[in-house]
Amino acid sequence: MDFLHQIKTSVLFYWRTYRFIESHELRRLLILPAIINIIISVVIVIVAIKTSGYIVEVFFHNMKPATHDQEVLSLVHGLIMVIVRATVFFLYLKIYRYLILISLAPLFASISNKVQLISTGHQRKSCTKMYLLDCTRGVQIALRNFLIEAVLSTIIIIISFIIAWIIPLAPLLILI
């Protein structure tokens, strides 16, 4: 399946989902997850900005400048700030995605039951034990996927920084 076909298919299913929500008046079920999502995203952005600022300040507080040229120092400060902020926002974006999945697992379980009832007519037994099992399973899957993605992303970031330092030195290494 090519890329344009996948985009076409995803838009088609998005439109079907929107019509399903509209025809069965399920918009009210999506208000609470949307509010929780907005709150978590604002908190994550604020924490990411504060964390990246703190990391840069600690880095420059411990680093002794080799030059007293203010322009060079401000350029280095700006470059390090961009690299640190991009890395921190990248990691917090990963945390945000899984935090949303974990915090909304109970709501997703109840919305899933409601949609299953509407689309198939099959009513699942409404018991607290099954509801808690659904929520626990959602949280376990999200935590496992987060740990796998965090480890792999950290490895990729470390390798990219190592390669970024080695490539400019490659001509010198060839001459040695």
Residue frames relative to the residue before (quaternion, step in Angstrom):
aa qw qx qy qz dx dy dz
M 1.0000 0.0000 0.0000 0.0000 0.00 0.00 0.00
D 0.3192 -0.7697 0.5179 0.1935 3.57 -0.71 0.99
F 0.7283 -0.4816 0.2941 0.3888 3.49 -1.34 0.42
L 0.6807 0.4861 -0.3004 0.4584 3.62 0.87 -0.92
H 0.6256 0.5261 -0.3402 0.4650 3.58 1.05 -0.67
Q 0.6363 0.5219 -0.3229 0.4674 3.59 1.04 -0.76
I 0.6374 0.5077 -0.3292 0.4770 3.59 1.00 -0.78
K 0.6446 0.5205 -0.3180 0.4609 3.59 0.93 -0.87
T 0.6655 0.5042 -0.2943 0.4650 3.58 0.94 -0.90
S 0.6678 0.4989 -0.3107 0.4567 3.59 0.92 -0.85
V 0.6425 0.5011 -0.3293 0.4772 3.61 1.00 -0.74
L 0.6317 0.5365 -0.3275 0.4537 3.57 1.01 -0.81
F 0.6974 0.4489 -0.2775 0.4850 3.60 0.88 -0.89
Y 0.5880 0.5447 -0.3753 0.4655 3.59 1.09 -0.58
W 0.6628 0.5004 -0.3052 0.4661 3.57 0.93 -0.88
R 0.6367 0.5161 -0.3291 0.4689 3.62 1.00 -0.77
T 0.6456 0.5169 -0.3138 0.4664 3.57 1.00 -0.84
Y 0.6453 0.5159 -0.3180 0.4651 3.57 0.97 -0.84
R 0.6602 0.4919 -0.3110 0.4748 3.60 0.94 -0.82
F 0.6184 0.5392 -0.3369 0.4619 3.60 1.06 -0.73
I 0.6611 0.4975 -0.3022 0.4733 3.57 0.93 -0.91
E 0.6728 0.4964 -0.2930 0.4637 3.58 0.93 -0.88
S 0.7092 0.4785 -0.2843 0.4327 3.59 0.80 -0.95
H 0.7550 0.3425 -0.2043 0.5205 3.59 1.10 -0.57
E 0.4032 -0.7594 0.4336 0.2698 3.57 1.31 0.29
L 0.2785 0.7830 -0.4987 0.2462 3.54 0.77 1.12
R 0.3525 0.7668 -0.4833 0.2328 3.60 1.21 0.15
R 0.6362 0.5483 -0.3417 0.4217 3.57 0.99 -0.71
L 0.6085 0.5485 -0.3540 0.4512 3.60 1.18 -0.47
L 0.7026 0.4766 -0.2594 0.4603 3.58 1.17 -0.52
I 0.4982 0.6742 -0.4262 0.3400 3.60 1.24 -0.17
L 0.6862 0.4830 -0.2940 0.4576 3.60 0.81 -0.94
P 0.6580 0.4759 -0.3391 0.4749 3.67 0.85 -0.74
A 0.6341 0.5278 -0.3381 0.4529 3.61 1.02 -0.71
I 0.6532 0.5014 -0.3150 0.4719 3.61 0.96 -0.82
I 0.6505 0.4999 -0.3167 0.4762 3.60 0.95 -0.85
N 0.6338 0.5389 -0.3193 0.4538 3.57 1.00 -0.83
I 0.6609 0.4984 -0.3069 0.4696 3.61 0.91 -0.86
I 0.6553 0.5121 -0.3153 0.4571 3.59 0.91 -0.89
I 0.6822 0.4772 -0.2952 0.4688 3.59 0.85 -0.93
S 0.6567 0.5122 -0.3292 0.4450 3.61 0.94 -0.78
V 0.6410 0.5060 -0.3307 0.4730 3.61 0.99 -0.74
V 0.6534 0.5045 -0.3154 0.4681 3.59 0.94 -0.86
I 0.6573 0.5092 -0.3139 0.4584 3.61 0.91 -0.87
V 0.6517 0.5054 -0.3252 0.4627 3.63 0.91 -0.80
I 0.6590 0.4982 -0.3141 0.4677 3.60 0.90 -0.88
V 0.6721 0.4861 -0.3016 0.4702 3.60 0.88 -0.90
A 0.6463 0.5190 -0.3244 0.4558 3.61 0.98 -0.79
I 0.6489 0.5044 -0.3221 0.4698 3.61 0.95 -0.80
K 0.6780 0.4807 -0.2956 0.4710 3.58 0.89 -0.91
T 0.6560 0.5164 -0.3165 0.4503 3.60 0.94 -0.84
S 0.6851 0.4741 -0.2987 0.4654 3.58 0.84 -0.92
G 0.6309 0.5214 -0.3330 0.4683 3.60 1.02 -0.69
Y 0.6485 0.5154 -0.3070 0.4685 3.56 1.00 -0.84
I 0.6507 0.5173 -0.3178 0.4561 3.60 0.93 -0.88
V 0.6674 0.4926 -0.3045 0.4682 3.59 0.91 -0.88
E 0.6636 0.5028 -0.3138 0.4564 3.59 0.92 -0.83
V 0.6437 0.5016 -0.3217 0.4802 3.59 0.98 -0.79
F 0.6340 0.5336 -0.3260 0.4549 3.58 0.98 -0.85
F 0.7359 0.4169 -0.2492 0.4717 3.61 0.80 -0.92
H 0.5890 0.5535 -0.3736 0.4551 3.56 1.17 -0.45
N 0.7275 0.4190 -0.2308 0.4919 3.60 1.01 -0.80
M 0.6516 0.5066 -0.3192 0.4657 3.59 1.19 -0.42
K 0.2467 -0.7507 0.5945 0.1488 3.56 -0.91 0.92
P 0.3891 -0.7413 0.4881 0.2465 3.61 -0.59 1.05
A 0.4136 -0.7120 0.5181 0.2313 3.56 -1.01 0.92
T 0.7655 0.2506 -0.1434 0.5749 3.54 1.21 -0.45
H 0.3510 -0.7255 0.5490 0.2213 3.54 -1.20 0.48
D 0.3973 0.7019 -0.4820 0.3424 3.57 1.29 0.29
Q 0.3971 -0.7648 0.4623 0.2089 3.57 -0.46 1.24
E 0.6370 0.5334 -0.3406 0.4400 3.60 1.03 -0.72
V 0.6570 0.4940 -0.3095 0.4780 3.58 0.96 -0.82
L 0.6481 0.5171 -0.3202 0.4584 3.58 0.97 -0.82
S 0.6735 0.4791 -0.3069 0.4720 3.59 0.92 -0.83
L 0.6209 0.5262 -0.3435 0.4686 3.61 1.08 -0.65
V 0.6628 0.4868 -0.3002 0.4833 3.59 0.91 -0.90
H 0.6334 0.5273 -0.3254 0.4635 3.58 0.98 -0.83
G 0.6749 0.4965 -0.2943 0.4598 3.58 0.90 -0.88
L 0.6608 0.5047 -0.3110 0.4603 3.58 0.94 -0.85
I 0.6680 0.4816 -0.3018 0.4802 3.57 0.92 -0.87
M 0.6167 0.5427 -0.3443 0.4544 3.58 1.03 -0.75
V 0.6635 0.4961 -0.3111 0.4657 3.61 0.91 -0.86
I 0.6669 0.5000 -0.3064 0.4598 3.60 0.89 -0.91
V 0.6803 0.4799 -0.2951 0.4688 3.59 0.87 -0.93
R 0.6653 0.4988 -0.3157 0.4570 3.61 0.87 -0.89
A 0.6504 0.5093 -0.3281 0.4581 3.59 0.92 -0.83
T 0.6679 0.4964 -0.3023 0.4649 3.58 0.93 -0.87
V 0.6705 0.4919 -0.3016 0.4663 3.59 0.89 -0.91
F 0.6677 0.4811 -0.3167 0.4716 3.61 0.91 -0.83
F 0.6019 0.5511 -0.3494 0.4604 3.59 1.08 -0.70
L 0.6995 0.4579 -0.2750 0.4748 3.59 0.86 -0.93
Y 0.6710 0.4845 -0.3053 0.4709 3.60 0.97 -0.79
L 0.5842 0.5535 -0.3785 0.4572 3.59 1.14 -0.49
K 0.6390 0.5059 -0.3183 0.4841 3.57 1.04 -0.73
I 0.6382 0.5118 -0.3193 0.4783 3.58 0.99 -0.83
Y 0.6380 0.5504 -0.3172 0.4353 3.58 0.97 -0.90
R 0.6595 0.5221 -0.3259 0.4316 3.58 0.83 -0.94
Y 0.7365 0.4110 -0.2437 0.4789 3.56 0.82 -0.94
L 0.5816 0.5572 -0.3744 0.4594 3.60 1.13 -0.48
I 0.6215 0.5197 -0.3297 0.4847 3.58 1.07 -0.73
L 0.6695 0.4986 -0.3094 0.4554 3.59 0.85 -0.90
I 0.6822 0.4842 -0.2930 0.4628 3.57 0.94 -0.87
S 0.7143 0.4570 -0.2748 0.4532 3.59 0.82 -0.93
L 0.7389 0.3928 -0.2389 0.4927 3.59 1.09 -0.57
A 0.3437 0.7674 -0.4858 0.2388 3.63 1.23 0.11
P 0.6678 0.4809 -0.3357 0.4583 3.66 0.84 -0.75
L 0.6634 0.4895 -0.3122 0.4721 3.59 0.99 -0.77
F 0.6396 0.5211 -0.3282 0.4600 3.58 1.01 -0.77
A 0.6235 0.5362 -0.3441 0.4531 3.60 1.03 -0.69
S 0.6966 0.4527 -0.2867 0.4771 3.60 0.89 -0.86
I 0.6300 0.5112 -0.3385 0.4766 3.61 1.04 -0.71
S 0.6286 0.5381 -0.3295 0.4547 3.59 1.02 -0.77
N 0.6459 0.5086 -0.3194 0.4713 3.58 0.98 -0.80
K 0.6572 0.5148 -0.3069 0.4571 3.57 0.97 -0.86
V 0.6744 0.4826 -0.2933 0.4757 3.59 0.92 -0.90
Q 0.6250 0.5280 -0.3397 0.4639 3.60 1.04 -0.73
L 0.6374 0.5230 -0.3243 0.4637 3.58 0.99 -0.79
I 0.6887 0.4784 -0.2853 0.4641 3.58 0.90 -0.91
S 0.7500 0.4337 -0.2421 0.4368 3.60 0.77 -0.99
T 0.7983 0.2693 -0.1494 0.5175 3.62 0.95 -0.75
G 0.4122 -0.7066 0.4768 0.3217 3.57 1.15 -0.50
H 0.5413 0.6152 -0.3864 0.4233 3.56 1.32 -0.02
Q 0.1834 -0.7832 0.5884 0.0827 3.57 -0.67 1.13
R 0.2983 -0.7374 0.5771 0.1851 3.56 -0.73 1.05
K 0.5746 -0.5685 0.4450 0.3854 3.52 -1.14 0.56
S 0.3129 -0.7622 0.5428 0.1624 3.52 -0.82 1.03
C 0.2580 0.7504 -0.5717 0.2086 3.52 -0.05 1.28
T 0.5874 -0.6133 0.4113 0.3310 3.52 -1.10 0.75
K 0.6177 0.5611 -0.3494 0.4262 3.57 1.03 -0.75
M 0.6778 0.4777 -0.2933 0.4759 3.61 0.91 -0.90
Y 0.6261 0.5385 -0.3264 0.4599 3.59 1.05 -0.78
L 0.6801 0.4759 -0.2851 0.4794 3.58 0.92 -0.89
L 0.6194 0.5291 -0.3406 0.4694 3.59 1.08 -0.66
D 0.6379 0.5162 -0.3221 0.4720 3.60 1.02 -0.81
C 0.6653 0.4984 -0.3000 0.4680 3.57 0.94 -0.90
T 0.6620 0.5081 -0.3024 0.4606 3.58 0.93 -0.90
R 0.6426 0.5187 -0.3210 0.4637 3.57 0.98 -0.82
G 0.6490 0.5174 -0.3147 0.4605 3.60 0.98 -0.82
V 0.6617 0.4952 -0.2999 0.4765 3.56 0.98 -0.85
Q 0.6532 0.5157 -0.3184 0.4539 3.61 0.94 -0.84
I 0.6574 0.4974 -0.3138 0.4712 3.58 0.91 -0.85
A 0.6642 0.5026 -0.3081 0.4596 3.59 0.92 -0.87
L 0.6628 0.4983 -0.3122 0.4636 3.62 0.93 -0.82
R 0.6491 0.5110 -0.3199 0.4638 3.58 0.94 -0.85
N 0.6813 0.4789 -0.2909 0.4711 3.59 0.88 -0.92
F 0.6223 0.5371 -0.3424 0.4549 3.59 1.06 -0.71
L 0.6682 0.4993 -0.3079 0.4576 3.59 0.88 -0.90
I 0.6464 0.5056 -0.3212 0.4726 3.59 0.95 -0.83
E 0.6980 0.4694 -0.2794 0.4630 3.58 0.83 -0.95
A 0.6382 0.5242 -0.3362 0.4527 3.61 1.01 -0.73
V 0.6581 0.4965 -0.3159 0.4697 3.60 0.93 -0.84
L 0.6872 0.4770 -0.2912 0.4642 3.58 0.84 -0.93
S 0.6552 0.5074 -0.3165 0.4615 3.61 0.97 -0.78
T 0.6360 0.5185 -0.3271 0.4687 3.57 1.01 -0.78
I 0.6418 0.5124 -0.3233 0.4701 3.59 0.96 -0.81
I 0.6625 0.5018 -0.3059 0.4644 3.59 0.93 -0.87
I 0.6499 0.5060 -0.3232 0.4660 3.60 0.95 -0.81
I 0.6560 0.5032 -0.3169 0.4648 3.61 0.91 -0.86
I 0.6617 0.4961 -0.3091 0.4696 3.59 0.91 -0.87
S 0.6610 0.5029 -0.3231 0.4537 3.61 0.94 -0.81
F 0.6474 0.4955 -0.3318 0.4747 3.62 1.02 -0.67
I 0.6335 0.5176 -0.3350 0.4674 3.59 1.01 -0.75
I 0.6685 0.4843 -0.3004 0.4779 3.58 0.90 -0.89
A 0.6349 0.5320 -0.3373 0.4473 3.61 1.00 -0.73
W 0.6800 0.4535 -0.2903 0.4977 3.61 1.11 -0.55
I 0.6765 0.5046 -0.3016 0.4435 3.60 1.05 -0.70
I 0.6273 0.5791 -0.3547 0.3813 3.63 0.90 -0.85
P 0.6825 0.4507 -0.3347 0.4681 3.67 0.79 -0.71
L 0.6824 0.4772 -0.2900 0.4718 3.60 1.15 -0.50
A 0.4341 0.7389 -0.4375 0.2723 3.62 1.24 -0.20
P 0.6555 0.4904 -0.3472 0.4575 3.65 0.85 -0.73
L 0.6560 0.5004 -0.3181 0.4670 3.59 1.02 -0.70
L 0.6479 0.5208 -0.3142 0.4585 3.58 1.04 -0.75
I 0.6199 0.5424 -0.3426 0.4518 3.58 1.09 -0.66
L 0.6789 0.5005 -0.2851 0.4553 3.57 1.04 -0.81
I 0.6157 0.5742 -0.3510 0.4099 3.61 1.13 -0.47
